[in-house]
Amino acid sequence: LEYNNAKERTSTTLAFFNDFENYEHQPLSMSDSDLRRIQELRQRKLEMPILIVGAAILPGQSMELTSSDPKLRKLIDHVLQDADHNEIGIIGLNPHNNSPLNVGVSAKISLESIKTRNIFQTSLLVKG
């Protein structure tokens, strides 16, 4: 992200990285509000549990997570204990090498998002 401001905005560039070596970055105009929001996000310090799932989830996308692993129930219990920090991070796996992706989404967890919860399995509906 580049932003130069002497008395007026001279350039604002947002560069997205991808797999193409010869890709030229396209500038994307950003408002002062956008730039303030990015700065706020950079300064935000938040610890949250991370859940690595087999498929990537995108912002706004819903996904149902079902598992018989007791660790998922423990993770949900942990998140529900703190009303101020009821989010988890969700990261998908790279399908080529099964390593975690370096990007993900956060999803709020509430009692309403739990579909099934018993000793045999836990099912949770999350929205990225």
C-alpha positions as CSV (number, residue, x, y, z in Angstrom):
1,L,0.0,0.0,0.0
2,E,1.5,3.3,-1.0
3,Y,0.1,6.7,0.1
4,N,1.8,10.0,-0.4
5,N,0.2,13.1,1.0
6,A,2.2,16.4,1.0
7,K,-0.9,18.7,0.9
8,E,-2.9,16.7,-1.5
9,R,-3.1,13.1,-2.4
10,T,-0.5,12.3,-5.1
11,S,-0.9,8.6,-5.4
12,T,-2.7,5.7,-3.8
13,T,-1.9,2.2,-4.9
14,L,-3.1,-1.1,-3.5
15,A,-1.2,-4.1,-4.9
16,F,-2.6,-7.6,-4.7
17,F,-0.1,-10.5,-5.1
18,N,-0.9,-13.5,-7.1
19,D,0.9,-16.5,-8.8
20,F,1.7,-14.7,-12.0
21,E,5.3,-13.5,-12.2
22,N,4.8,-11.0,-15.0
23,Y,1.7,-9.4,-13.6
24,E,1.7,-5.6,-13.4
25,H,0.0,-4.3,-10.3
26,Q,-3.1,-2.2,-11.1
27,P,-3.6,0.9,-9.1
28,L,-6.8,1.1,-7.1
29,S,-8.1,4.4,-5.9
30,M,-8.8,4.6,-2.2
31,S,-10.6,7.2,-0.2
32,D,-9.3,8.7,3.0
33,S,-11.9,6.7,4.9
34,D,-10.5,3.5,3.3
35,L,-7.0,4.4,4.3
36,R,-8.1,5.2,7.9
37,R,-9.8,1.8,8.1
38,I,-6.7,0.0,6.8
39,Q,-4.6,1.8,9.4
40,E,-7.1,0.8,12.2
41,L,-6.9,-2.8,11.1
42,R,-3.1,-2.8,11.1
43,Q,-3.1,-1.4,14.7
44,R,-5.7,-3.9,16.0
45,K,-4.2,-6.4,18.3
46,L,-6.5,-9.4,18.8
47,E,-5.8,-13.0,19.7
48,M,-8.3,-15.5,18.5
49,P,-8.4,-19.3,18.1
50,I,-7.7,-20.5,14.6
51,L,-9.5,-23.4,13.0
52,I,-7.9,-25.0,9.9
53,V,-10.5,-26.6,7.6
54,G,-10.1,-28.6,4.4
55,A,-11.8,-26.0,2.2
56,A,-11.2,-22.3,2.0
57,I,-14.0,-20.0,3.1
58,L,-14.5,-16.5,1.6
59,P,-15.8,-13.4,3.3
60,G,-19.6,-13.5,3.4
61,Q,-19.7,-17.2,2.6
62,S,-21.5,-19.6,5.0
63,M,-20.0,-23.0,5.8
64,E,-21.2,-25.8,8.1
65,L,-18.5,-27.5,10.1
66,T,-19.2,-30.9,11.5
67,S,-16.8,-32.9,13.6
68,S,-16.8,-35.7,16.1
69,D,-13.4,-34.4,17.5
70,P,-13.9,-33.1,21.1
71,K,-11.4,-30.3,20.3
72,L,-14.1,-28.5,18.3
73,R,-16.4,-28.6,21.3
74,K,-13.6,-27.3,23.5
75,L,-12.9,-24.5,21.0
76,I,-16.6,-23.5,21.0
77,D,-16.8,-23.5,24.8
78,H,-13.7,-21.4,25.0
79,V,-15.0,-18.8,22.5
80,L,-18.5,-18.6,24.1
81,Q,-17.0,-17.9,27.6
82,D,-15.8,-14.5,26.4
83,A,-18.6,-12.4,25.1
84,D,-16.3,-9.6,24.0
85,H,-14.2,-11.9,21.8
86,N,-16.6,-14.4,20.3
87,E,-14.7,-14.9,17.0
88,I,-12.6,-17.6,15.5
89,G,-10.2,-17.4,12.6
90,I,-10.8,-19.9,9.8
91,I,-8.0,-20.8,7.4
92,G,-8.3,-23.3,4.6
93,L,-5.8,-25.8,3.3
94,N,-3.8,-25.4,0.1
95,P,-5.1,-28.3,-2.1
96,H,-1.7,-28.7,-3.8
97,N,0.4,-29.4,-0.7
98,N,-2.1,-29.6,2.2
99,S,-0.4,-26.7,4.1
100,P,-2.5,-23.9,5.7
101,L,-3.2,-20.9,3.5
102,N,-1.7,-17.6,4.6
103,V,-5.1,-15.9,4.5
104,G,-8.5,-16.6,6.1
105,V,-11.6,-15.0,7.6
106,S,-12.9,-14.4,11.0
107,A,-16.3,-15.8,12.1
108,K,-18.5,-14.9,15.1
109,I,-19.6,-17.8,17.2
110,S,-22.9,-17.7,19.1
111,L,-25.3,-20.2,20.6
112,E,-27.5,-19.7,17.5
113,S,-24.7,-20.8,15.2
114,I,-24.5,-24.3,16.9
115,K,-26.7,-26.7,15.0
116,T,-25.8,-30.0,16.8
117,R,-23.9,-30.5,20.0
118,N,-23.8,-33.8,21.7
119,I,-21.2,-36.4,22.7
120,F,-21.0,-37.8,19.2
121,Q,-20.6,-34.7,17.1
122,T,-20.7,-31.0,16.9
123,S,-22.1,-29.1,13.9
124,L,-21.5,-25.3,13.6
125,L,-22.7,-22.9,11.0
126,V,-20.2,-20.1,10.4
127,K,-20.2,-17.1,8.1
128,G,-16.9,-15.6,7.0
